[in-house]
């Protein structure tokens, strides 16, 4: 990483496994949008503006159920709350980055980029060309995601409506969540969220989803707290 160019390609190289892993996810997201009845152009525009796979799927699912716009926006915000924590954790790496570039970097932030930067570099010894490295990792992810989603949208328009591929949305969520459940706190949060969402499914305005998310967050935090107390005992 002696030059911005070498740093850019280092970020691209290090992020490549995550980029390739997101290709099927993007294709399924695009196909799910079409299957849910979302206009292809709207689905593509939402992907460019939001650029958040899980949030896009949540929005698509609610749009398919004709949920109010306010509920869709609130759900997307809740799903993306983790980005606030990511941003705070990554702030030391970009302390000397110009403000306009910080805005761009915040838009490009993903789970993969956060994990890559925070595990590879010490925030107290930030390399000189960290900006170029980060841009190499995130810009490539953005481009490939949009291409994969566009392919999924195109493929989805070729599938007969009677096939009803709406089931792809919950299946994608399950495929994302299950591998991430690696601790007792994770399982507690997931079970609590699913239970709350099931019991609150009859609430108006699709508030059951928000109730499930809030319950999962609270139970997860409490479980983490108890686990730390047990470890100290």
C-alpha positions in Angstrom: 0.0 0.0 0.0 2.8 2.4 -0.9 0.6 4.4 -3.4 -3.1 5.1 -3.6 -3.3 2.8 -6.7 -1.7 -0.1 -4.9 -4.0 0.5 -1.9 -7.0 0.5 -4.1 -6.2 -2.8 -5.7 -5.3 -4.3 -2.3 -8.8 -3.4 -1.0 -10.3 -4.9 -4.2 -8.3 -8.1 -3.8 -9.1 -8.5 -0.1 -12.8 -7.9 -0.6 -13.2 -10.2 -3.6 -14.5 -13.3 -1.6 -17.2 -11.1 -0.1 -18.0 -9.6 -3.5 -18.4 -13.0 -5.1 -20.4 -14.3 -2.2 -22.9 -11.4 -2.7 -23.6 -12.2 -6.4 -26.3 -14.8 -5.7 -27.7 -12.7 -2.9 -28.1 -9.8 -5.3 -29.7 -11.9 -8.0 -32.2 -13.4 -5.5 -33.0 -9.9 -4.2 -33.8 -8.7 -7.7 -35.9 -11.7 -8.6 -37.8 -11.4 -5.2 -38.6 -7.8 -6.0 -40.2 -8.7 -9.3 -42.0 -11.6 -7.8 -43.4 -9.3 -5.1 -44.8 -7.1 -7.8 -42.3 -4.2 -7.4 -41.8 -2.3 -10.7 -38.3 -3.3 -12.1 -37.2 0.3 -12.4 -38.3 1.1 -8.9 -36.5 -1.9 -7.6 -33.3 -0.8 -9.4 -33.7 2.7 -8.1 -34.2 1.5 -4.5 -31.0 -0.6 -4.8 -29.0 2.4 -5.9 -30.4 4.8 -3.3 -30.5 2.4 -0.3 -27.7 0.0 -1.1 -28.4 -2.4 1.8 -29.4 -6.0 0.9 -31.2 -6.9 4.1 -33.1 -3.6 4.2 -34.0 -3.9 0.6 -35.5 -7.4 1.2 -37.4 -6.1 4.2 -38.8 -3.2 2.2 -39.7 -5.5 -0.7 -41.5 -7.9 1.6 -43.6 -5.1 3.1 -44.3 -3.5 -0.3 -45.6 -6.9 -1.4 -48.0 -6.8 1.5 -49.1 -3.2 0.7 -47.8 -1.9 4.0 -48.0 1.9 4.6 -44.9 3.9 3.4 -44.1 5.1 7.0 -43.9 1.5 8.2 -41.6 0.6 5.4 -39.3 3.5 6.1 -39.3 2.8 9.8 -38.5 -0.9 9.2 -35.6 0.0 6.9 -34.2 2.3 9.5 -34.4 -0.3 12.2 -32.7 -2.9 10.1 -29.9 -0.5 9.3 -29.4 0.7 12.8 -26.2 -1.4 13.0 -24.6 0.9 10.5 -24.5 3.7 13.1 -22.4 1.4 15.3 -20.2 0.5 12.4 -19.7 4.1 11.5 -18.7 5.0 15.1 -16.3 2.1 15.2 -14.7 3.1 11.9 -14.5 6.9 12.6 -10.9 6.7 13.9 -9.7 5.2 10.6 -11.0 8.2 8.7 -10.2 11.0 11.1 -8.3 13.1 8.5 -10.6 12.2 5.5 -12.4 15.2 3.9 -16.1 15.6 4.8 -17.4 15.0 1.3 -15.4 11.7 1.1 -16.8 10.6 4.5 -20.3 11.0 3.2 -19.5 8.8 0.2 -17.8 6.3 2.4 -20.8 6.1 4.7 -23.0 5.4 1.7 -20.7 2.6 0.6 -20.4 1.0 4.1 -21.4 -2.6 4.3 -21.0 -5.4 6.8 -18.2 -6.8 4.7 -16.3 -3.5 4.6 -16.6 -3.0 8.3 -15.3 -6.5 9.1 -12.5 -6.2 6.6 -11.1 -2.8 7.8 -11.5 -3.3 11.5 -9.9 -6.8 11.5 -7.1 -5.9 9.2 -5.9 -2.6 10.5 -5.2 -1.1 14.0 -7.2 2.1 14.5 -4.2 3.5 16.4 -1.8 2.8 13.4 -3.9 3.7 10.4 -2.0 3.2 7.1 -1.4 6.2 4.9 -3.7 5.3 2.0 -6.6 3.8 4.0 -9.1 5.9 1.9 -8.0 4.3 -1.4 -8.0 0.8 0.2 -11.6 1.3 1.5 -12.8 2.7 -1.8 -11.3 -0.2 -3.6 -13.1 -2.6 -1.4 -16.5 -0.8 -1.3 -16.8 0.6 -4.9 -16.3 -2.9 -6.4 -18.9 -4.3 -4.0 -21.3 -1.6 -5.1 -20.8 -2.2 -8.8 -21.1 -6.0 -8.6 -24.2 -5.8 -6.3 -26.0 -3.5 -8.8 -25.2 -5.8 -11.7 -26.2 -8.9 -9.8 -29.5 -7.3 -8.8 -30.2 -6.1 -12.4 -29.6 -9.7 -13.6 -32.0 -10.9 -10.9 -34.6 -8.4 -12.0 -34.3 -9.4 -15.6 -34.5 -13.1 -14.7 -37.5 -12.4 -12.5 -39.4 -10.7 -15.3 -39.1 -13.9 -17.4 -40.7 -16.0 -14.7 -44.5 -16.5 -15.0 -46.4 -14.7 -12.3 -48.3 -18.0 -11.5 -45.1 -19.5 -10.2 -45.4 -17.1 -7.2 -41.8 -16.8 -6.1 -42.7 -14.6 -3.1 -41.4 -17.5 -0.9 -37.9 -16.5 -1.9 -37.9 -13.5 0.4 -38.2 -15.4 3.7 -35.9 -18.1 2.4 -33.2 -15.5 1.8 -33.6 -14.1 5.3 -33.3 -17.5 6.8 -30.1 -18.2 4.8 -28.6 -14.9 6.1 -29.7 -15.4 9.7 -29.0 -19.0 10.5 -25.2 -19.0 9.7 -24.9 -15.9 11.9 -26.4 -17.6 15.0 -23.1 -18.6 16.7 -23.7 -17.7 20.3 -26.3 -18.2 23.0 -27.2 -14.5 22.8 -27.7 -14.7 19.0 -30.1 -17.6 19.4 -31.9 -15.9 22.3 -32.4 -12.8 20.2 -33.6 -14.8 17.2 -36.1 -16.9 19.1 -37.4 -13.9 21.0 -37.8 -11.9 17.8 -39.6 -14.7 15.9 -41.9 -15.4 18.9 -42.8 -11.7 19.3 -43.4 -11.3 15.6 -45.7 -14.4 15.5 -47.8 -13.2 18.5 -48.0 -9.7 17.1 -48.8 -10.6 13.5 -52.3 -9.5 13.9 -51.3 -5.9 14.8 -52.4 -3.3 12.2 -49.9 -1.6 9.8 -47.6 -4.6 9.9 -46.3 -3.5 13.4 -45.6 -7.1 14.2 -42.4 -6.9 12.3 -41.2 -3.9 14.3 -42.3 -5.5 17.6 -40.3 -8.6 16.7 -37.2 -6.6 15.8 -37.4 -4.5 19.0 -37.9 -7.6 21.1 -34.9 -9.3 19.5 -32.6 -6.3 20.1 -33.7 -6.0 23.8 -33.3 -9.8 24.5 -30.0 -9.9 22.7 -28.6 -7.0 24.7 -29.8 -8.5 28.0 -28.4 -11.9 27.1 -25.0 -10.3 26.3 -25.1 -8.5 29.6 -25.8 -11.7 31.6 -23.2 -13.6 29.6 -20.5 -11.0 30.6 -21.6 -11.1 34.2 -21.3 -14.9 34.2 -17.8 -14.7 32.6 -16.6 -12.3 35.4 -18.1 -14.4 38.2 
